[in-house]
Amino acid sequence: SVCEDCMNGEHAEHPTDSLENIVDQQLAALQDRVDSAKNRSANLLKHCSCLLLCILKVLQAQLDTLLQEEAAINYNCSLTGEALDGENKAVILQTHKDVGERLGDLASQGLPLQPEENDQLDLMMEIEGLRKSIHNLGTIVTTNAVASQTEASGEGLEQCVVGQPATVVITTRDKSGGLCKTGNAIISAEVCTPDGSVADGEIVDHKNGTYEFQYTVKKEGHFSLALRLYDQHIKGSPFQLKVTSSPDDSPPTTTAANAASTGSSDGGARKRSAKSPGSRSRQKGVRRGGSLFSTPKKRVNPIEDDLIFRIGTKGRNKGEFTNLQGVAACSEGKILIADSNNQCVQIFSNTGEFQSRFGVRGRLPGQLQRPTGVAVHPNGDIIIADYDNKWVSIFSSEGKYKAKLGSGRLMGPKGVSVDQNGHVIVVDNKACTVFIFQPSGKLVTKFGSRGNGDRQFAGPHFAAVNNNNEIIITDFHNHSVKVFNADGEFLLKFGSNGEGNGQFNAPTGVAVDVNGNIIVADWGNSRIQVTSPCEVWY
């Protein structure tokens, strides 16, 4: 109990208990500690006894050694004494000879007089080795991707050409439809013929939630393309695939041109990707119609997001296209368009009137097999990236072949541009590298490799150069735009995977206007995005 004054004062609301109970509790707690101390004492005595036995063993071994040495000294001293006590001088001389050196050694021999032991007992932790061992065990991998929301896109979903690689882009999504941003999902793909045979193909994981299925079919016909995520069909799977003998038999996939180049994920026929920017999803983004030619009123004061004019129709004649890839404009008021499937470049006036075309299909110098990017040099030369021929061709302004560059170095050139030094910038889509050449073909420098880092690319597409002579690259599978200086040093990047302003879903074409604004063809989102040099989005 407590005193009455305390109970009526500041401790009035505190719980109380009898003093006897409190004392009993404290005694019980103290007794527990006493018992623990006794148990601890017994353990300490046992430990000390073991330690003492170990020390005694060491000391006993030392003592045995000392006793052996003492016995040897006594024995030699006894022999010497007996010899000296005798009268035979010959024996004394022999003893001096035999025993003298031994006695000298015994007298000078240093014997340990201190216990040969110490009290060091340390645990050396090999943390680094343990860390490496744990790392070598592997990692736990999981994703939130679900098959019902995962989508596939690409020209390869519906059609392909016999013997030519086709590509399908698979975009994984979670249960809410959000884009997955990590890889390692288990995806399987099969291209089956009616008789049950399977075509060759492989799946490339870009480690950012997107995957490419690349396949080749060896005969014509109608096939079934099954895409599965965790053994479940993704949205729309299985797909019906038509395989034709030549590109001529395939319907076109691109029907509109724009100032920023458009194209497939990996250029030309080698990786004929995903639905083209001019496919049905692109057409949904055209809100207003327009005539073939613009009016002065529209050109002076265009309405935002309004169509000014369009060029071309589907076909293989002059002014017609089957698969537009690269677009360029020059100071002479000309618009140049590279048509990948028609193997040519067509030239129009800045009002959309057809002027000329050049290009012959083939794999010899001066011929075009799969033209993708196009640019105009300040001297008037026309520069064309040829994905399938793996080089860049240079033509005069009249379309006459002059030279090629990058042969033997390039694996899949996609986009081309020209900097303020007159150097030719080539985006190698397949090698994930940007090459810079002199017009003579001499390599100035190169930069980039495959990966997700700031200085790396995953299927880069096109390039543009701004007024500061900085190189702007669209990084298709990393869903971003990266900026480098003229020497290839990384400066900055912007964009991430998504559908919001400032986000991209597989950007392709890129251009810079007179005000320095960066114009990006956001292919997967079916739109054009514009950013100022200060990265302010419109």
C-alpha positions as CSV (number, residue, x, y, z in Angstrom):
1,S,0.0,0.0,0.0
2,V,1.0,3.6,-0.2
3,C,0.4,6.5,2.1
4,E,-2.9,8.4,2.1
5,D,-1.3,11.7,1.1
6,C,0.1,10.1,-2.1
7,M,-3.2,8.5,-2.9
8,N,-5.1,11.7,-2.6
9,G,-2.4,13.8,-4.4
10,E,-0.7,13.5,-7.7
11,H,-0.9,9.7,-7.8
12,A,-4.7,9.5,-7.2
13,E,-5.4,8.0,-10.6
14,H,-2.4,5.5,-10.6
15,P,-3.1,1.8,-10.1
16,T,-2.2,0.5,-6.6
17,D,-1.2,-2.9,-5.2
18,S,-0.4,-4.2,-1.7
19,L,3.2,-4.0,-0.6
20,E,3.3,-7.7,0.1
21,N,2.5,-8.5,-3.5
22,I,5.1,-6.1,-4.8
23,V,7.7,-7.6,-2.5
24,D,6.9,-11.1,-3.5
25,Q,7.2,-10.2,-7.2
26,Q,10.5,-8.5,-6.6
27,L,11.8,-11.5,-4.6
28,A,10.7,-13.9,-7.3
29,A,12.6,-11.7,-9.9
30,L,15.7,-11.6,-7.7
31,Q,15.5,-15.4,-7.2
32,D,15.4,-15.9,-11.0
33,R,18.5,-13.8,-11.3
34,V,20.3,-15.7,-8.6
35,D,19.5,-19.0,-10.2
36,S,20.7,-17.6,-13.6
37,A,23.9,-16.5,-11.9
38,K,24.5,-19.9,-10.3
39,N,24.0,-21.6,-13.6
40,R,26.3,-19.1,-15.3
41,S,28.9,-19.7,-12.5
42,A,28.8,-23.4,-13.1
43,N,29.3,-22.9,-16.8
44,L,32.1,-20.5,-16.3
45,L,33.9,-22.9,-13.9
46,K,33.5,-25.7,-16.5
47,H,34.9,-23.4,-19.2
48,C,37.8,-22.4,-17.0
49,S,38.6,-26.0,-16.2
50,C,38.7,-26.9,-19.9
51,L,40.9,-23.9,-20.5
52,L,43.2,-24.8,-17.6
53,L,43.6,-28.4,-18.9
54,C,44.6,-27.1,-22.3
55,I,47.2,-24.8,-20.7
56,L,48.5,-27.6,-18.5
57,K,48.9,-29.8,-21.6
58,V,51.0,-27.1,-23.2
59,L,53.1,-26.5,-20.1
60,Q,53.5,-30.3,-19.5
61,A,54.9,-30.7,-23.0
62,Q,57.4,-27.8,-22.3
63,L,58.3,-29.4,-19.0
64,D,59.0,-32.8,-20.6
65,T,61.3,-31.1,-23.1
66,L,63.2,-29.3,-20.3
67,L,63.6,-32.5,-18.3
68,Q,65.0,-34.3,-21.3
69,E,67.5,-31.6,-21.8
70,E,68.4,-31.6,-18.1
71,A,68.9,-35.4,-18.2
72,A,71.2,-35.0,-21.2
73,I,73.3,-32.4,-19.4
74,N,73.5,-34.5,-16.3
75,Y,74.5,-37.5,-18.2
76,N,77.3,-35.7,-20.1
77,C,78.5,-34.1,-16.9
78,S,78.7,-37.5,-15.2
79,L,80.8,-38.9,-18.0
80,T,83.1,-36.0,-17.9
81,G,83.5,-36.2,-14.1
82,E,84.3,-39.9,-14.2
83,A,86.9,-39.3,-16.9
84,L,88.5,-36.5,-14.9
85,D,88.7,-38.5,-11.7
86,G,90.7,-41.2,-13.5
87,E,94.5,-41.2,-14.0
88,N,94.5,-42.3,-17.6
89,K,95.5,-39.3,-19.5
90,A,94.6,-40.8,-22.8
91,V,91.0,-41.2,-21.6
92,I,91.0,-37.6,-20.5
93,L,92.1,-36.4,-23.9
94,Q,89.5,-38.6,-25.6
95,T,86.8,-37.3,-23.3
96,H,87.8,-33.7,-24.0
97,K,87.6,-34.4,-27.7
98,D,84.2,-36.3,-27.6
99,V,82.4,-34.4,-24.8
100,G,83.9,-30.9,-25.1
101,E,81.8,-29.8,-28.1
102,R,78.7,-31.5,-26.7
103,L,79.1,-29.6,-23.4
104,G,79.6,-26.4,-25.2
105,D,76.5,-26.8,-27.2
106,L,74.5,-27.7,-24.1
107,A,75.8,-24.7,-22.2
108,S,74.9,-22.3,-25.0
109,Q,71.6,-23.8,-25.9
110,G,68.7,-21.5,-25.3
111,L,65.7,-23.2,-23.8
112,P,62.1,-21.6,-23.5
113,L,61.5,-20.5,-20.0
114,Q,58.0,-19.0,-20.6
115,P,54.8,-20.8,-21.4
116,E,54.5,-21.4,-25.1
117,E,50.9,-20.2,-25.5
118,N,48.9,-17.1,-25.9
119,D,45.3,-16.0,-25.4
120,Q,44.4,-15.0,-29.0
121,L,41.2,-16.5,-30.4
122,D,39.7,-14.5,-33.3
123,L,37.0,-15.2,-35.8
124,M,38.0,-14.0,-39.3
125,M,34.9,-13.4,-41.3
126,E,35.3,-13.9,-45.1
127,I,32.3,-11.6,-45.9
128,E,33.3,-11.0,-49.6
129,G,33.5,-14.7,-50.4
130,L,30.2,-15.4,-48.7
131,R,28.6,-12.5,-50.7
132,K,29.9,-14.0,-53.9
133,S,28.6,-17.4,-53.0
134,I,25.2,-16.0,-52.3
135,H,25.2,-14.0,-55.5
136,N,26.1,-17.1,-57.5
137,L,23.0,-18.9,-56.1
138,G,20.9,-16.7,-58.4
139,T,18.0,-14.3,-58.0
140,I,14.2,-14.5,-57.5
141,V,12.3,-13.4,-60.6
142,T,8.7,-12.5,-60.8
143,T,6.5,-10.2,-62.9
144,N,2.9,-8.8,-62.7
145,A,2.1,-9.5,-66.3
146,V,-1.1,-11.2,-67.2
147,A,-2.1,-12.8,-70.5
148,S,-5.6,-11.3,-70.7
149,Q,-4.1,-7.8,-70.9
150,T,-0.9,-8.4,-72.8
151,E,-1.0,-7.3,-76.4
152,A,0.9,-8.0,-79.6
153,S,1.4,-5.7,-82.6
154,G,3.2,-5.7,-85.9
155,E,3.0,-6.5,-89.5
156,G,4.1,-10.0,-88.6
157,L,0.8,-10.7,-86.9
158,E,-1.1,-10.8,-90.2
159,Q,1.4,-11.3,-93.1
160,C,5.0,-12.0,-94.0
161,V,7.1,-13.0,-97.0
162,V,8.5,-16.4,-97.6
163,G,12.2,-16.6,-96.4
164,Q,12.2,-13.1,-95.0
165,P,12.3,-12.5,-91.2
166,A,9.2,-11.0,-89.7
167,T,8.7,-9.4,-86.3
168,V,6.0,-9.2,-83.8
169,V,6.2,-6.8,-80.8
170,I,4.7,-8.2,-77.5
171,T,3.9,-5.6,-74.8
172,T,3.1,-7.1,-71.4
173,R,0.6,-5.5,-69.1
174,D,-0.7,-6.0,-65.6
175,K,-4.2,-6.9,-64.6
176,S,-5.2,-3.2,-64.6
177,G,-3.8,-2.7,-68.1
178,G,-0.7,-0.9,-67.0
179,L,2.5,-1.3,-68.8
180,C,5.0,-3.7,-67.2
181,K,8.5,-2.3,-67.1
182,T,10.6,-5.4,-66.3
183,G,11.5,-8.4,-68.3
184,N,11.9,-12.2,-67.6
185,A,8.3,-13.1,-68.3
186,I,7.8,-16.6,-69.7
187,I,6.5,-16.1,-73.3
188,S,6.1,-18.8,-75.9
189,A,5.3,-18.5,-79.6
190,E,4.4,-20.9,-82.4
191,V,3.8,-20.5,-86.1
192,C,1.9,-23.6,-87.2
193,T,1.0,-24.8,-90.6
194,P,-2.2,-26.6,-91.4
195,D,-0.3,-29.9,-91.4
196,G,1.1,-29.2,-87.9
197,S,4.7,-28.2,-88.8
198,V,6.3,-25.3,-86.9
199,A,8.3,-22.4,-88.3
200,D,11.6,-21.3,-86.9
201,G,11.6,-18.3,-84.5
202,E,13.1,-16.8,-81.4
203,I,12.0,-14.4,-78.7
204,V,14.1,-11.4,-77.7
205,D,13.6,-10.0,-74.2
206,H,14.3,-6.3,-74.1
207,K,14.2,-6.3,-70.2
208,N,11.7,-3.4,-70.2
209,G,8.3,-5.2,-70.5
210,T,8.5,-5.6,-74.3
211,Y,9.5,-8.6,-76.3
212,E,10.1,-9.3,-80.0
213,F,9.2,-12.6,-81.7
214,Q,11.3,-13.0,-84.8
215,Y,10.4,-15.8,-87.2
216,T,10.9,-17.0,-90.8
217,V,8.4,-19.1,-92.8
218,K,9.7,-21.2,-95.7
219,K,6.5,-21.7,-97.7
220,E,3.4,-19.9,-98.8
221,G,0.0,-20.5,-97.2
222,H,-2.2,-19.6,-94.3
223,F,-0.7,-20.2,-90.8
224,S,-1.7,-19.9,-87.2
225,L,0.4,-17.7,-84.9
226,A,0.0,-18.5,-81.2
227,L,1.4,-16.2,-78.6
228,R,1.2,-17.3,-75.0
229,L,2.2,-15.8,-71.6
230,Y,2.6,-18.3,-68.9
231,D,1.0,-20.9,-71.2
232,Q,-2.1,-18.8,-71.7
233,H,-3.0,-17.1,-75.0
234,I,-2.5,-13.3,-74.9
235,K,-5.2,-10.9,-76.2
236,G,-6.3,-11.9,-79.7
237,S,-4.2,-15.1,-79.9
238,P,-4.1,-17.2,-82.0
239,F,-3.7,-14.9,-85.0
240,Q,-4.3,-15.8,-88.6
241,L,-1.2,-15.3,-90.7
242,K,-0.9,-15.1,-94.5
243,V,2.5,-15.9,-96.1
244,T,3.1,-14.8,-99.6
245,S,6.0,-15.3,-102.0
246,S,7.0,-11.7,-102.5
247,P,6.4,-8.2,-101.0
248,D,4.4,-7.5,-104.1
249,D,1.7,-9.8,-102.9
250,S,1.5,-8.2,-99.5
251,P,-0.9,-5.3,-98.8
252,P,0.8,-2.0,-97.8
253,T,1.0,-1.1,-94.2
254,T,1.9,2.6,-94.3
255,T,-0.3,5.2,-96.0
256,A,0.8,8.6,-94.6
257,A,4.0,10.5,-94.4
258,N,5.1,12.9,-91.7
259,A,8.1,15.1,-91.1
260,A,9.5,12.7,-88.5
261,S,10.6,9.4,-90.2
262,T,8.5,6.3,-89.5
263,G,9.3,2.6,-89.6
264,S,9.5,-0.8,-88.1
265,S,11.3,-1.7,-84.9
266,D,14.4,-3.0,-86.6
267,G,14.3,-1.7,-90.1
268,G,13.3,-3.0,-93.4
269,A,12.6,-6.6,-94.2
270,R,15.0,-8.1,-91.7
271,K,12.8,-7.2,-88.8
272,R,9.5,-6.0,-90.3
273,S,7.9,-4.9,-87.2
274,A,4.9,-4.2,-85.6
275,K,2.1,-2.3,-87.2
276,S,3.4,0.7,-89.0
277,P,2.7,4.2,-88.0
278,G,0.4,4.5,-91.0
279,S,-1.7,1.4,-90.1
280,R,-5.2,1.5,-88.8
281,S,-4.2,2.7,-85.3
282,R,-2.4,5.7,-86.9
283,Q,-5.4,6.6,-89.0
284,K,-7.5,6.8,-85.9
285,G,-5.4,9.8,-84.9
286,V,-6.4,11.8,-88.0
287,R,-9.2,14.1,-86.8
288,R,-9.8,16.3,-89.8
289,G,-9.6,15.7,-93.5
290,G,-7.7,17.9,-95.9
291,S,-7.1,18.4,-99.6
292,L,-4.1,17.2,-101.4
293,F,-2.7,20.8,-101.4
294,S,-2.7,23.4,-98.7
295,T,-4.3,26.8,-98.9
296,P,-2.2,29.9,-98.1
297,K,-4.5,30.6,-95.1
298,K,-3.7,27.2,-93.5
299,R,0.0,27.5,-94.2
300,V,0.3,31.0,-92.7
301,N,-1.9,30.3,-89.7
302,P,-2.4,26.5,-89.2
303,I,-4.8,25.3,-86.6
304,E,-3.1,23.2,-83.9
305,D,-3.3,19.5,-84.7
306,D,-4.9,20.2,-88.0
307,L,-3.9,18.3,-91.1
308,I,-2.3,20.7,-93.6
309,F,-2.0,18.3,-96.6
310,R,-1.0,14.8,-97.4
311,I,1.1,13.2,-100.1
312,G,0.7,10.0,-102.0
313,T,-1.6,7.0,-102.2
314,K,-1.1,3.2,-102.1
315,G,0.6,1.8,-105.1
316,R,3.8,1.4,-107.0
317,N,3.6,4.2,-109.5
318,K,5.0,7.7,-109.3
319,G,3.7,9.5,-106.2
320,E,2.5,6.2,-104.7
321,F,3.9,4.2,-101.8
322,T,3.8,0.8,-100.2
323,N,5.9,1.2,-97.1
324,L,7.2,4.7,-96.2
325,Q,10.2,4.7,-93.9
326,G,12.3,7.9,-94.0
327,V,11.4,11.5,-94.7
328,A,13.7,14.5,-95.2
329,A,13.3,18.1,-96.4
330,C,16.0,20.4,-97.9
331,S,16.4,24.1,-98.2
332,E,15.6,24.0,-101.9
333,G,11.9,23.3,-101.0
334,K,12.0,19.6,-101.7
335,I,10.6,16.7,-99.7
336,L,12.3,13.3,-100.0
337,I,10.6,10.1,-99.0
338,A,12.3,6.6,-98.8
339,D,9.9,3.8,-99.8
340,S,11.2,0.6,-98.3
341,N,9.0,-1.9,-100.3
342,N,9.2,0.0,-103.6
343,Q,13.0,0.2,-103.2
344,C,13.2,3.9,-104.3
345,V,13.3,7.5,-103.1
346,Q,10.7,9.9,-104.4
347,I,11.0,13.7,-104.4
348,F,8.1,16.1,-104.1
349,S,7.8,19.9,-103.9
350,N,7.0,21.5,-100.6
351,T,3.4,21.7,-101.8
352,G,3.2,18.0,-102.4
353,E,3.7,17.8,-106.2
354,F,5.6,14.8,-107.5
355,Q,8.9,15.8,-109.1
356,S,11.0,12.7,-109.6
357,R,12.0,9.3,-108.3
358,F,15.1,7.1,-108.4
359,G,16.3,3.7,-107.2
360,V,16.7,0.2,-108.6
361,R,16.1,-2.9,-106.5
362,G,19.2,-5.0,-105.9
363,R,22.2,-5.7,-103.8
364,L,24.9,-4.1,-105.9
365,P,26.4,-0.7,-105.3
366,G,24.0,2.0,-106.5
367,Q,21.0,-0.3,-106.0
368,L,18.5,-0.2,-103.1
369,Q,17.3,-3.3,-101.3
370,R,15.5,-1.9,-98.3
371,P,15.9,1.9,-98.0
372,T,14.9,3.3,-94.6
373,G,16.5,6.6,-93.6
374,V,17.1,9.5,-95.9
375,A,18.9,12.9,-95.4
376,V,20.3,15.7,-97.5
377,H,23.9,16.9,-97.3
378,P,24.6,20.6,-97.4
379,N,26.3,20.0,-100.8
380,G,23.0,18.7,-102.1
381,D,23.9,15.0,-102.1
382,I,21.1,12.6,-101.0
383,I,22.2,10.1,-98.3
384,I,20.2,6.8,-98.0
385,A,20.4,4.1,-95.3
386,D,19.9,0.7,-96.8
387,Y,19.0,-1.8,-94.0
388,D,19.3,-5.0,-96.0
389,N,22.4,-4.0,-97.9
390,K,24.0,-3.0,-94.7
391,W,25.5,0.2,-96.0
392,V,24.7,3.9,-96.7
393,S,24.5,5.0,-100.3
394,I,25.2,8.5,-101.5
395,F,23.5,9.9,-104.6
396,S,23.7,13.3,-106.3
397,S,20.8,15.7,-106.2
398,E,19.7,14.3,-109.6
399,G,19.7,10.7,-108.2
400,K,23.0,9.5,-109.7
401,Y,25.0,7.0,-107.6
402,K,28.3,8.4,-106.2
403,A,29.5,6.2,-103.4
404,K,28.7,4.1,-100.4
405,L,30.0,4.1,-96.8
406,G,29.9,1.8,-93.8
407,S,30.2,-1.4,-95.8
408,G,31.6,-4.1,-93.6
409,R,30.9,-2.1,-90.4
410,L,27.1,-1.6,-90.4
411,M,24.7,-4.4,-89.4
412,G,21.4,-2.7,-90.0
413,P,21.5,1.0,-90.7
414,K,18.1,2.6,-90.0
415,G,18.2,6.4,-89.7
416,V,20.6,8.9,-91.2
417,S,21.2,12.6,-90.6
418,V,23.9,15.2,-91.2
419,D,25.5,17.4,-88.6
420,Q,26.9,21.0,-88.9
421,N,30.3,19.6,-89.7
422,G,29.0,17.8,-92.8
423,H,29.5,14.4,-91.0
424,V,27.0,11.6,-91.8
425,I,25.3,10.2,-88.7
426,V,24.1,6.6,-89.1
427,V,21.8,4.9,-86.5
428,D,22.6,1.2,-86.7
429,N,19.4,-0.4,-85.4
430,K,20.7,-3.9,-85.3
431,A,24.1,-3.1,-83.6
432,C,22.5,-0.6,-81.3
433,T,25.3,1.8,-82.2
434,V,25.5,5.3,-83.7
435,F,28.3,5.8,-86.3
436,I,29.6,9.1,-87.5
437,F,31.4,9.1,-90.9
438,Q,33.0,11.7,-93.1
439,P,31.3,11.9,-96.6
440,S,34.5,10.1,-97.9
441,G,33.6,7.1,-95.7
442,K,36.2,7.5,-93.0
443,L,34.9,6.7,-89.6
444,V,35.0,9.6,-87.2
445,T,33.7,7.9,-84.1
446,K,31.0,5.6,-82.9
447,F,29.1,5.2,-79.6
448,G,26.4,3.1,-78.0
449,S,25.8,-0.6,-77.3
450,R,22.9,-2.8,-76.5
451,G,21.3,-2.2,-73.1
452,N,19.2,0.0,-70.9
453,G,21.8,2.5,-69.7
454,D,22.0,6.1,-70.5
455,R,24.7,5.5,-73.1
456,Q,23.1,2.3,-74.5
457,F,20.2,1.6,-76.9
458,A,17.6,-1.1,-77.5
459,G,16.7,-0.8,-81.2
460,P,17.5,2.8,-81.9
461,H,15.6,4.2,-84.9
462,F,16.3,7.7,-86.2
463,A,18.5,10.7,-85.6
464,A,18.2,14.5,-85.8
465,V,20.7,17.4,-85.2
466,N,19.7,20.6,-83.5
467,N,21.2,24.1,-83.8
468,N,23.8,23.3,-81.1
469,N,25.1,20.4,-83.3
470,E,23.7,17.9,-80.7
471,I,22.6,14.5,-81.9
472,I,19.1,13.4,-80.9
473,I,18.3,9.6,-81.1
474,T,15.0,7.8,-80.6
475,D,15.5,4.7,-78.5
476,F,12.6,2.4,-79.6
477,H,12.5,-0.3,-77.0
478,N,13.8,1.9,-74.1
479,H,10.9,4.3,-74.9
480,S,13.0,7.4,-74.6
481,V,14.8,10.1,-76.6
482,K,18.6,10.6,-75.9
483,V,20.8,13.6,-76.7
484,F,24.5,13.4,-77.3
485,N,27.1,16.0,-78.3
486,A,28.9,15.9,-81.6
487,D,31.6,13.6,-80.1
488,G,29.1,11.1,-78.9
489,E,29.2,12.0,-75.2
490,F,25.8,11.6,-73.4
491,L,24.1,14.8,-72.4
492,L,20.5,13.9,-71.3
493,K,17.5,11.8,-72.0
494,F,13.8,12.3,-71.6
495,G,10.7,10.1,-71.8
496,S,9.6,6.9,-70.2
497,N,7.2,4.1,-71.1
498,G,3.6,5.2,-70.8
499,E,0.7,7.1,-72.4
500,G,1.0,10.4,-70.6
501,N,2.5,13.7,-71.9
502,G,6.2,13.3,-72.1
503,Q,6.0,9.5,-72.2
504,F,6.5,7.2,-75.2
505,N,5.5,3.8,-76.4
506,A,8.3,3.0,-78.9
507,P,9.3,6.3,-80.4
508,T,10.5,6.2,-84.1
509,G,10.9,9.3,-86.2
510,V,12.5,12.5,-84.8
511,A,13.0,16.0,-86.3
512,V,14.0,19.5,-85.0
513,D,12.2,22.6,-86.2
514,V,13.6,26.1,-86.7
515,N,12.9,27.0,-83.1
516,G,14.8,24.0,-81.7
517,N,11.7,22.1,-80.7
518,I,12.1,18.4,-80.8
519,I,9.3,16.6,-82.7
520,V,9.0,12.9,-82.0
521,A,6.8,10.3,-83.7
522,D,5.3,8.3,-80.7
523,W,4.5,5.3,-82.8
524,G,3.0,3.0,-80.1
525,N,0.7,5.8,-78.8
526,S,-0.3,6.9,-82.4
527,R,0.6,10.5,-81.9
528,I,3.3,13.2,-82.4
529,Q,4.8,14.8,-79.4
530,V,6.7,18.2,-79.4
531,T,9.1,19.3,-76.7
532,S,11.0,22.6,-76.4
533,P,14.8,22.7,-75.8
534,C,13.9,23.2,-72.1
535,E,11.8,20.0,-72.1
536,V,8.4,21.8,-71.8
537,W,5.7,19.6,-73.2
538,Y,2.9,21.1,-75.4
